[in-house]
Amino acid sequence: MAKPKAASEVYDAGDRMIAALEEAVAHKGGAETGAVVHRPVDVGAIRRRLGVSQERFAEIFDLAPTVIRDWEQGRRAPDRAARTLLRIIDREPKAAIRALDAEALALAPPAKRGRPKATGTSPKTMRSEPAGAVGLGPQRALVGRATHKAPPLR
């Protein structure tokens, strides 16, 4: 069973709530209160200005496509670091791409969906990498893709 709060604790909590509400009203009225304002980030608008799909946006900026969907549909909100990255992408998309070494991905055509074609005939020699690609493991092989022109990022 919880211990009942002393009357002074209740009044103290009430005073803090009243002070917080007064500060909120003052901030709303334009007074400098030192309050921290978290502005929502419209991830969908940023992505649409770049002219790319959710999957392509996630691929270029090394984010999970499910996270992009959750942000855009309001199921989750970007954390502080993600909001910072999104602001940089919004204001300077080319700089963000350069900083992330994603230039090859940004210039490459979108990855084709479906099952990768095998390059060998036996199970031991079958690979899912494009011909001429360096073995990059689970990463996407980028050899030969940077020569394709994608619509420029705005």
Secondary structure, 3 states (H helix, E strand, C coil): CCCCCCHHHHHHHHHHHHHHHHHHHHHHCCCCCCCCCCCCCCHHHHHHHHCCCHHHHHHHCCCCHHHHHHHHCCCCCCCHHHHHHHHHHHHCHHHHHHHCCCHHHHHCCCCCCCCCCCCCCCCCCCCCCCCCCCCCCCCCCCCCCCCCCCCCCC
